[in-house]
Amino acid sequence: MSSQIALIIFNLLIAGVIFSHLLLTTPVIFKTLDEDAASRFLRTIFPRYYLLLLLLSLPALLILYFQDSALTWWLAINISAHALIGLAGIPITNAARDRGWDKIFSFSHGVSVYCTVVIFALSIIQFFILAG
């Protein structure tokens, strides 16, 4: 039973990190900082953001690995993988932005947004599976 509580907490933390980052932090950054300062801040926060998501997903993945639930284990693998993809894509996004490669920047930023949406959705789904 304690592993179920830990899994629920990890999924709530993942969803909370995403929720607070997207709905509280990001809009304030673009409203209060100029473009250069916002860019510097985001380049500092995004690696930490994806690293935190990855670090929160790994204990859940480890717990689920030793349980018999293939569905929740598969969800945990996807959460961790998308966090890793988001983290790995940051240098590409930054380089594309710096060089003015708009299509590559748009694509890599879109992948980042996609990863965030997938992580959020899967953590909510996993929460309801585990809580139910």
C-alpha positions as CSV (number, residue, x, y, z in Angstrom):
1,M,0.0,0.0,0.0
2,S,2.8,2.5,0.7
3,S,4.2,2.0,-2.8
4,Q,0.7,3.0,-4.2
5,I,0.8,6.2,-2.1
6,A,4.4,7.0,-3.3
7,L,3.3,6.5,-6.9
8,I,0.3,8.7,-6.4
9,I,2.5,11.4,-4.9
10,F,5.1,11.2,-7.7
11,N,2.3,11.6,-10.3
12,L,0.8,14.5,-8.5
13,L,4.2,16.2,-8.2
14,I,4.8,15.7,-11.9
15,A,1.4,17.2,-12.8
16,G,1.9,20.0,-10.3
17,V,5.4,20.9,-11.7
18,I,3.9,21.2,-15.2
19,F,0.8,23.0,-14.0
20,S,2.8,25.6,-12.1
21,H,5.3,26.0,-14.8
22,L,2.9,26.5,-17.7
23,L,0.1,28.4,-15.9
24,L,2.0,30.4,-13.4
25,T,5.7,30.9,-14.3
26,T,5.7,31.1,-18.1
27,P,3.0,33.8,-18.5
28,V,4.6,36.0,-15.8
29,I,8.0,35.7,-17.5
30,F,6.7,37.0,-20.8
31,K,4.6,39.8,-19.2
32,T,7.4,41.1,-16.9
33,L,10.7,40.5,-18.6
34,D,12.1,41.9,-21.9
35,E,12.8,39.3,-24.6
36,D,16.5,39.0,-23.8
37,A,16.0,38.5,-20.1
38,A,13.1,36.1,-20.7
39,S,15.3,34.1,-23.0
40,R,18.1,33.9,-20.5
41,F,15.7,32.9,-17.7
42,L,14.0,30.2,-19.8
43,R,17.4,28.8,-20.9
44,T,18.2,28.4,-17.2
45,I,14.9,27.1,-16.0
46,F,14.0,24.6,-18.8
47,P,16.9,22.2,-18.3
48,R,16.0,22.1,-14.6
49,Y,12.3,21.7,-15.4
50,Y,12.9,18.6,-17.6
51,L,15.5,17.3,-15.2
52,L,13.0,17.6,-12.3
53,L,10.3,15.8,-14.3
54,L,12.8,13.0,-15.2
55,L,14.0,12.7,-11.6
56,L,10.4,12.5,-10.3
57,S,9.5,9.9,-12.9
58,L,12.4,7.6,-12.3
59,P,11.4,6.4,-8.8
60,A,7.9,5.7,-10.0
61,L,9.3,3.8,-12.9
62,L,11.5,1.8,-10.5
63,I,8.6,1.0,-8.2
64,L,6.4,0.0,-11.1
65,Y,9.1,-2.2,-12.6
66,F,8.8,-4.5,-9.6
67,Q,5.0,-4.6,-9.6
68,D,2.9,-6.7,-12.0
69,S,0.9,-3.9,-13.7
70,A,2.1,-3.7,-17.3
71,L,-0.1,-0.7,-18.1
72,T,1.2,1.6,-15.4
73,W,4.7,0.4,-16.0
74,W,4.3,1.3,-19.7
75,L,2.9,4.7,-18.7
76,A,5.9,5.3,-16.5
77,I,8.3,4.4,-19.2
78,N,6.6,6.9,-21.5
79,I,6.7,9.7,-18.9
80,S,10.4,9.2,-18.3
81,A,11.2,8.9,-22.0
82,H,9.3,12.1,-22.8
83,A,11.1,13.9,-20.0
84,L,14.4,12.7,-21.4
85,I,13.5,13.8,-24.9
86,G,12.5,17.2,-23.7
87,L,15.8,17.5,-21.8
88,A,17.8,16.3,-24.8
89,G,16.0,18.7,-27.2
90,I,16.9,21.9,-25.3
91,P,20.4,22.4,-26.9
92,I,18.8,21.9,-30.3
93,T,16.1,24.4,-29.6
94,N,18.6,27.0,-28.2
95,A,21.0,26.5,-31.1
96,A,18.2,26.9,-33.7
97,R,17.0,30.1,-31.9
98,D,20.5,31.6,-31.8
99,R,21.1,30.9,-35.5
100,G,17.7,32.1,-36.7
101,W,16.7,28.6,-38.0
102,D,13.0,29.3,-37.5
103,K,11.7,26.0,-38.9
104,I,14.0,23.9,-36.8
105,F,13.2,26.1,-33.8
106,S,9.5,25.8,-34.4
107,F,9.8,22.0,-34.7
108,S,12.0,21.5,-31.7
109,H,9.8,23.8,-29.6
110,G,6.8,21.9,-30.8
111,V,8.5,18.7,-29.7
112,S,9.1,20.2,-26.3
113,V,5.4,21.3,-26.0
114,Y,4.3,17.8,-27.1
115,C,6.5,16.2,-24.5
116,T,5.1,18.4,-21.8
117,V,1.5,17.6,-22.8
118,V,2.2,13.9,-23.0
119,I,3.9,13.9,-19.6
120,F,1.1,15.8,-18.0
121,A,-1.7,13.6,-19.6
122,L,0.1,10.4,-18.7
123,S,0.8,11.4,-15.1
124,I,-2.9,12.3,-14.7
125,I,-4.0,9.0,-16.3
126,Q,-1.6,7.1,-14.1
127,F,-2.8,8.9,-11.0
128,F,-6.4,7.9,-11.7
129,I,-5.4,4.3,-12.4
130,L,-3.5,4.1,-9.2
131,A,-6.0,6.0,-7.1
132,G,-8.9,3.9,-8.4
